[in-house]
């Protein structure tokens, strides 16, 4: 199709640069919905909470998404979003859905046969979603609630994480060379993660550090038995020795020897416990020296060098795509890019005429953009909630009938006539 017939009124780059485009309203509504539905009596899944928010709220700024922090009912932060994880199999970055909850970082596959099918956040807790791509993915994916249909085993397997990282024995490092990368060390393995933007990485680092701050700096008594509560009794030894007729002096010496041996054993246990704590603390601080996962990457494909001395840097293959083959002309609408007059002049070697026609068509394109900004709608496409144009039908039927009477000849219009059309 010709780009002149369905030019977006606002360019993609400009949409991304402007935080107050249509997407911001949607994201702000989502943030308001999530913060409103943090109720432990609620039975809605996470995806259901999101969908409810789009219908109820529409007037909150998009900046609140970055500033909002939603906590679960027990006061622990819950964070979710998309991060790219380096995988050794295939040597590349793969997108994963990460979920930080109860100080455990879990990740799920979102593509392939093992992708997650039920919402991991579909529990009665609030979740903060990081990243616009994560919000967009949540809106597009059809997550079912865990309480939905299907067998119990099937539902559990669909929501089972592909991996878990306990932050209690892990350390998080931000890369100094790449402002979008971070690394998590667990002592036994290393996870290299890549965020979509610097802001997303900063949000993830803040959430991970907040979760780690909930732990004490050293291992607590729940991990090791408290040595100060150990009490050694010699009552059974005393009774046995009395039955054997041993004197009191010998009994006291035996008790003293036993207590001394147990005390030495207890001191060695304390030393081992201290070494264990120091070892775990050292492992959390370790960082691979001179290791870069990209050095093990396998080249899958690369772009060939551009053909020198070609007009507009077009390759012979790209130029051949504009060729009108026999029987093709009658099937093309008058807005098809292969009918551009500058392309025809370029193929014939008429470079001056090609430049002149190219300049004229660029003027028409700018005027068409002004027309679209005033409310013009394309014939075969409609604009969705994300600002993208989706095909709504009708083109292939018109092409089958070969009836292009209602389609204007945009390449044949002059700049003056198009200007008059815009003024109307």
C-alpha positions as CSV (number, residue, x, y, z in Angstrom):
1,X,0.0,0.0,0.0
2,X,1.1,3.5,-0.6
3,X,2.2,5.4,2.5
4,X,0.3,8.5,1.3
5,X,-3.1,6.9,1.7
6,X,-2.8,6.1,5.4
7,X,-0.3,8.5,7.0
8,X,-0.6,8.6,10.7
9,X,-1.5,12.1,11.9
10,X,1.2,11.9,14.6
11,X,4.5,10.2,13.8
12,X,5.6,7.3,15.9
13,X,8.8,9.0,17.1
14,X,6.8,12.0,18.2
15,X,4.3,9.8,20.1
16,X,7.1,8.2,22.0
17,X,8.7,11.5,22.8
18,X,5.5,13.1,24.1
19,X,4.4,11.6,27.4
20,X,1.0,13.1,27.1
21,X,-0.3,11.3,24.0
22,X,-3.3,9.0,24.2
23,X,-1.2,6.3,25.9
24,X,-0.6,8.4,28.9
25,X,-4.3,8.6,29.7
26,X,-4.6,4.8,29.5
27,X,-1.6,4.3,31.7
28,X,-2.8,6.8,34.3
29,X,-6.1,5.1,34.3
30,X,-4.4,1.8,34.9
31,X,-2.4,3.1,37.8
32,X,-5.5,4.6,39.4
33,X,-7.3,1.3,39.0
34,X,-4.5,-0.7,40.6
35,X,-4.2,1.6,43.6
36,X,-8.0,1.6,44.1
37,X,-8.4,-2.2,44.0
38,X,-5.8,-2.9,46.7
39,X,-8.4,-4.6,49.0
40,X,-7.8,-8.0,50.5
41,X,-11.5,-8.8,50.2
42,X,-11.4,-8.3,46.4
43,X,-11.8,-11.4,44.3
44,X,-10.8,-9.9,41.0
45,X,-7.7,-11.1,39.2
46,X,-5.0,-8.7,38.3
47,X,-6.0,-8.6,34.7
48,X,-9.6,-8.0,35.7
49,X,-8.6,-5.1,37.9
50,X,-6.8,-3.5,35.0
51,X,-9.8,-3.9,32.7
52,X,-12.0,-2.3,35.3
53,X,-9.7,0.7,35.6
54,X,-10.0,1.5,31.9
55,X,-13.8,2.0,32.2
56,X,-13.8,4.0,35.4
57,X,-10.9,6.5,35.3
58,X,-9.8,8.9,32.7
59,X,-8.4,12.1,34.2
60,X,-5.2,11.3,36.1
61,X,-1.7,12.3,34.8
62,X,0.6,9.6,33.4
63,X,3.4,10.8,35.7
64,X,1.7,9.0,38.7
65,X,2.7,5.7,37.2
66,X,6.3,6.2,37.9
67,X,5.7,7.8,41.3
68,X,3.1,5.4,42.6
69,X,4.1,2.4,44.8
70,X,1.4,-0.2,45.5
71,X,1.9,-2.5,48.4
72,X,0.2,-5.7,49.3
73,X,-2.0,-6.1,52.4
74,X,1.0,-7.3,54.5
75,X,3.1,-4.2,53.7
76,X,5.5,-6.0,51.4
77,X,6.1,-4.5,48.0
78,X,4.9,-6.4,44.9
79,X,6.3,-5.4,41.6
80,X,5.9,-6.9,38.1
81,X,7.0,-6.2,34.6
82,X,9.0,-7.3,31.6
83,X,12.8,-7.7,31.7
84,X,15.1,-9.3,29.2
85,X,17.2,-12.2,30.6
86,X,20.4,-13.4,29.0
87,X,20.1,-17.1,28.2
88,X,23.1,-19.3,27.4
89,X,20.9,-21.5,25.1
90,X,20.9,-19.6,21.9
91,X,23.2,-16.9,23.3
92,X,20.8,-14.0,23.4
93,X,18.3,-11.9,25.3
94,X,14.8,-13.3,25.9
95,X,11.9,-11.5,27.4
96,X,10.5,-12.8,30.6
97,X,7.7,-11.6,33.0
98,X,9.3,-10.9,36.4
99,X,7.3,-10.8,39.6
100,X,8.7,-9.5,42.9
101,X,6.6,-10.7,45.8
102,X,7.3,-11.6,49.4
103,X,11.0,-10.9,48.7
104,X,11.2,-13.6,46.1
105,X,11.9,-12.6,42.4
106,X,10.1,-15.1,40.1
107,X,10.1,-15.0,36.3
108,X,7.9,-16.6,33.7
109,X,8.1,-17.2,30.0
110,X,5.7,-15.2,27.9
111,X,6.4,-16.9,24.6
112,X,6.5,-20.5,23.4
113,X,4.7,-23.6,24.7
114,X,5.8,-22.9,28.3
115,X,4.4,-19.3,28.4
116,X,2.4,-18.3,31.3
117,X,-1.4,-18.6,30.8
118,X,-2.8,-17.4,34.1
119,X,-1.9,-14.2,35.9
120,X,0.7,-14.7,38.6
121,X,-0.6,-11.6,40.3
122,X,-4.1,-12.8,40.3
123,X,-4.2,-12.9,44.0
124,X,-5.7,-10.5,46.5
125,X,-2.8,-8.1,46.5
126,X,-1.8,-4.9,44.8
127,X,1.0,-4.9,42.2
128,X,3.1,-2.1,40.8
129,X,3.8,-2.6,37.1
130,X,7.0,-1.2,35.7
131,X,7.3,-0.1,32.1
132,X,5.0,1.0,29.4
133,X,5.6,-2.2,27.4
134,X,4.6,-4.3,30.5
135,X,1.3,-2.3,30.7
136,X,0.7,-2.8,27.0
137,X,1.4,-6.5,27.3
138,X,-1.0,-6.9,30.2
139,X,-3.7,-5.3,28.2
140,X,-3.2,-7.4,25.1
141,X,-2.7,-10.8,26.7
142,X,-5.7,-12.9,27.6
143,X,-4.8,-13.9,31.2
144,X,-7.4,-16.0,33.0
145,X,-7.9,-15.9,36.7
146,X,-6.5,-18.8,38.7
147,X,-10.1,-19.4,39.9
148,X,-11.3,-19.9,36.4
149,X,-12.0,-23.1,34.5
150,X,-9.8,-26.0,33.9
151,X,-8.3,-28.7,36.1
152,X,-6.4,-27.9,39.3
153,X,-3.2,-29.4,38.1
154,X,-3.4,-27.5,34.8
155,X,-4.0,-24.2,36.5
156,X,-1.1,-24.7,38.9
157,X,1.3,-25.6,36.0
158,X,0.2,-22.6,34.0
159,X,1.1,-20.3,36.8
160,X,4.3,-22.0,38.0
161,X,7.3,-19.8,37.7
162,X,10.2,-20.8,35.4
163,X,12.7,-19.7,38.0
164,X,12.9,-18.1,41.4
165,X,15.6,-15.9,43.1
166,X,15.5,-15.5,46.9
167,X,16.8,-12.0,47.6
168,X,17.9,-13.0,51.1
169,X,21.0,-14.7,49.7
170,X,21.4,-12.5,46.6
171,X,23.0,-9.2,45.7
172,X,22.0,-6.8,43.0
173,X,24.5,-4.8,40.9
174,X,23.8,-2.1,38.3
175,X,26.1,-2.2,35.3
176,X,28.5,0.7,35.0
177,X,29.0,0.3,31.2
178,X,25.3,-0.1,30.2
179,X,22.6,2.1,31.9
180,X,19.9,-0.5,31.1
181,X,21.5,-3.6,32.5
182,X,21.6,-5.1,36.0
183,X,23.0,-8.3,37.5
184,X,21.7,-10.5,40.3
185,X,24.3,-12.8,42.1
186,X,22.9,-15.7,44.1
187,X,26.2,-17.4,45.1
188,X,25.4,-20.3,42.8
189,X,24.4,-18.6,39.6
190,X,24.3,-15.1,38.0
191,X,21.4,-13.5,36.2
192,X,22.1,-10.9,33.6
193,X,19.0,-8.7,33.1
194,X,18.3,-5.9,30.6
195,X,15.5,-3.4,31.0
196,X,13.8,-1.5,28.2
197,X,14.8,2.0,29.5
198,X,17.0,3.6,32.1
199,X,13.9,4.6,34.0
200,X,12.7,1.0,34.2
201,X,16.1,-0.1,35.5
202,X,16.0,2.5,38.2
203,X,12.6,1.4,39.2
204,X,13.6,-2.2,39.4
205,X,16.7,-1.5,41.4
206,X,14.7,0.6,43.8
207,X,12.1,-2.2,44.2
208,X,14.8,-4.9,44.7
209,X,16.7,-2.9,47.2
210,X,13.5,-2.1,49.1
211,X,12.8,-5.8,49.3
212,X,16.3,-6.6,50.4
213,X,16.1,-4.0,53.1
214,X,13.4,-6.0,54.8
215,X,16.0,-8.6,55.6
216,X,18.6,-8.2,58.4
217,X,22.2,-7.8,57.3
218,X,23.1,-11.2,58.8
219,X,21.3,-14.4,59.0
220,X,18.6,-14.5,61.7
221,X,17.8,-17.1,64.3
222,X,15.3,-18.8,62.0
223,X,18.2,-20.1,59.9
224,X,20.4,-21.4,62.7
225,X,19.6,-22.8,66.1
226,X,20.3,-20.2,68.8
227,X,23.4,-21.5,70.7
228,X,22.7,-19.4,73.8
229,X,19.6,-21.5,74.5
230,X,21.4,-24.8,74.6
231,X,21.3,-26.4,78.1
232,X,23.3,-29.5,78.9
233,X,22.0,-31.7,81.7
234,X,24.1,-34.2,83.6
235,X,21.3,-35.7,85.6
236,X,21.1,-39.0,83.7
237,X,24.9,-39.4,83.9
238,X,24.9,-38.7,87.7
239,X,22.1,-41.2,88.2
240,X,23.8,-43.9,86.2
241,X,27.1,-43.4,88.1
242,X,25.4,-43.5,91.5
243,X,23.8,-46.8,90.5
244,X,27.2,-48.2,89.7
245,X,28.5,-47.1,93.1
246,X,30.9,-44.5,91.9
247,X,32.1,-41.9,94.4
248,X,30.9,-38.3,94.4
249,X,34.4,-37.0,93.5
250,X,34.6,-39.2,90.4
251,X,31.0,-38.2,89.5
252,X,31.9,-34.5,89.6
253,X,35.0,-35.1,87.4
254,X,33.0,-37.0,84.8
255,X,30.4,-34.2,84.7
256,X,33.2,-31.7,84.3
257,X,34.8,-33.7,81.5
258,X,31.4,-34.0,79.7
259,X,30.6,-30.3,80.0
260,X,34.0,-29.4,78.8
261,X,33.7,-31.6,75.7
262,X,30.2,-30.2,74.9
263,X,31.5,-26.6,75.4
264,X,34.3,-27.2,72.9
265,X,31.9,-28.7,70.4
266,X,29.6,-25.7,70.9
267,X,32.4,-23.3,70.3
268,X,33.4,-25.1,67.0
269,X,29.7,-25.0,65.9
270,X,29.7,-21.2,66.5
271,X,32.9,-20.8,64.5
272,X,31.4,-22.8,61.6
273,X,28.2,-20.8,61.8
274,X,30.2,-17.5,61.7
275,X,32.3,-18.8,58.7
276,X,29.1,-19.7,56.9
277,X,27.7,-16.3,57.4
278,X,30.9,-14.6,56.2
279,X,31.0,-16.9,53.1
280,X,27.5,-16.1,52.1
281,X,28.2,-12.4,52.6
282,X,31.4,-12.7,50.4
283,X,29.5,-14.6,47.7
284,X,26.9,-11.8,47.5
285,X,29.7,-9.2,46.9
286,X,31.5,-11.2,44.3
287,X,31.4,-10.1,40.7
288,X,32.8,-12.0,37.7
289,X,36.1,-10.5,36.6
290,X,36.5,-9.9,32.9
291,X,33.4,-11.8,32.0
292,X,31.0,-10.5,29.4
293,X,28.1,-12.7,28.3
294,X,28.2,-11.0,24.9
295,X,31.6,-12.6,24.2
296,X,29.9,-16.0,23.9
297,X,27.2,-14.7,21.6
298,X,26.8,-16.5,18.3
299,X,26.3,-14.4,15.2
300,X,23.0,-15.3,13.6
301,X,22.9,-12.8,10.7
302,X,24.4,-9.5,9.7
303,X,23.5,-6.8,7.2
304,X,25.5,-6.7,4.0
305,X,27.3,-3.6,3.0
306,X,25.3,-1.1,1.0
307,X,25.8,-1.2,-2.8
308,X,28.0,1.8,-3.7
309,X,26.9,4.5,-6.2
310,X,23.2,3.8,-6.1
311,X,20.5,6.4,-6.1
312,X,19.0,6.9,-2.6
313,X,21.2,4.0,-1.3
314,X,18.7,1.5,-2.8
315,X,19.9,-2.0,-3.5
316,X,19.1,-3.7,-6.8
317,X,16.7,-5.9,-5.0
318,X,14.8,-3.0,-3.4
319,X,14.6,-1.3,-6.8
320,X,13.2,-4.4,-8.4
321,X,10.4,-4.4,-5.8
322,X,9.0,-1.3,-7.6
323,X,8.9,-3.0,-10.9
324,X,5.4,-3.3,-12.5
325,X,5.1,-6.8,-13.8
326,X,2.6,-7.8,-16.5
327,X,-0.9,-8.0,-15.2
328,X,-0.1,-6.2,-12.0
329,X,-1.1,-2.6,-13.0
330,X,-4.8,-3.4,-13.3
331,X,-4.8,-4.8,-9.8
332,X,-3.1,-1.9,-8.1
333,X,-5.1,1.1,-6.6
334,X,-4.0,4.6,-7.7
335,X,-2.4,5.1,-4.3
336,X,0.1,2.2,-4.5
337,X,3.7,3.4,-4.1
338,X,4.7,1.5,-7.2
339,X,2.8,4.0,-9.2
340,X,4.9,7.0,-7.9
341,X,6.1,9.0,-10.9
342,X,9.5,9.7,-9.3
343,X,10.2,6.0,-9.2
344,X,9.4,5.7,-12.9
345,X,11.7,8.6,-13.8
346,X,14.4,7.1,-11.6
347,X,14.2,3.7,-13.4
348,X,14.5,5.5,-16.7
349,X,17.6,7.4,-15.6
350,X,15.8,10.8,-15.6
351,X,17.3,12.0,-12.3
352,X,16.3,15.6,-12.6
353,X,12.6,14.7,-13.2
354,X,12.8,12.2,-10.4
355,X,14.0,14.8,-7.9
356,X,11.3,17.3,-9.1
357,X,8.6,14.7,-8.7
358,X,9.9,13.6,-5.3
359,X,9.9,17.2,-4.1
360,X,6.3,17.6,-5.3
361,X,5.1,14.5,-3.6
362,X,6.7,15.5,-0.4
363,X,4.7,18.7,-0.4
364,X,1.6,16.6,-1.0
365,X,2.5,14.4,1.9
366,X,2.9,17.3,4.3
367,X,-0.5,18.7,3.2
368,X,-2.1,15.3,3.6
369,X,-0.7,15.2,7.2
370,X,-2.4,18.5,7.9
371,X,-5.6,17.1,6.5
372,X,-5.4,14.1,8.8
373,X,-4.9,16.3,11.8
374,X,-8.2,18.0,11.0
375,X,-10.1,14.7,11.4
376,X,-9.7,12.9,8.1
377,X,-10.1,9.1,8.4
378,X,-8.6,6.5,6.1
379,X,-10.9,4.3,4.1
380,X,-9.7,0.8,5.1
381,X,-8.0,1.4,8.4
382,X,-9.1,2.6,11.9
383,X,-7.2,3.9,14.8
384,X,-7.1,1.7,17.9
385,X,-6.6,2.7,21.6
386,X,-2.8,2.6,21.2
387,X,-2.8,5.1,18.3
388,X,-2.0,2.4,15.8
389,X,-4.0,1.8,12.5
390,X,-5.6,-1.5,12.1
391,X,-7.1,-2.9,8.9
392,X,-10.9,-3.0,9.1
393,X,-11.7,-4.7,5.7
394,X,-12.8,-3.7,2.3
395,X,-9.6,-3.4,0.4
396,X,-9.3,-6.9,-1.0
397,X,-13.0,-6.8,-2.0
398,X,-12.5,-3.6,-3.9
399,X,-9.3,-5.0,-5.5
400,X,-11.3,-8.1,-6.6
401,X,-13.9,-5.9,-8.3
402,X,-11.1,-3.7,-9.8
403,X,-13.2,-0.7,-9.0
404,X,-11.0,2.3,-7.9
405,X,-13.4,5.1,-8.9
406,X,-13.8,6.4,-5.3
407,X,-10.0,6.5,-4.7
408,X,-8.3,9.8,-5.5
409,X,-5.2,9.9,-7.8
410,X,-2.9,11.3,-5.2
411,X,0.2,11.1,-7.3
412,X,-1.5,13.2,-10.1
413,X,-2.8,15.9,-7.9
414,X,-1.0,19.3,-8.0
415,X,0.1,21.1,-4.9
416,X,-2.4,23.8,-5.5
417,X,-5.4,21.5,-5.8
418,X,-4.4,19.6,-2.7
419,X,-4.0,22.9,-0.8
420,X,-7.5,23.8,-1.8
421,X,-8.8,20.4,-0.5
422,X,-7.1,21.0,2.8
423,X,-8.6,24.4,3.2
424,X,-12.1,22.9,2.8
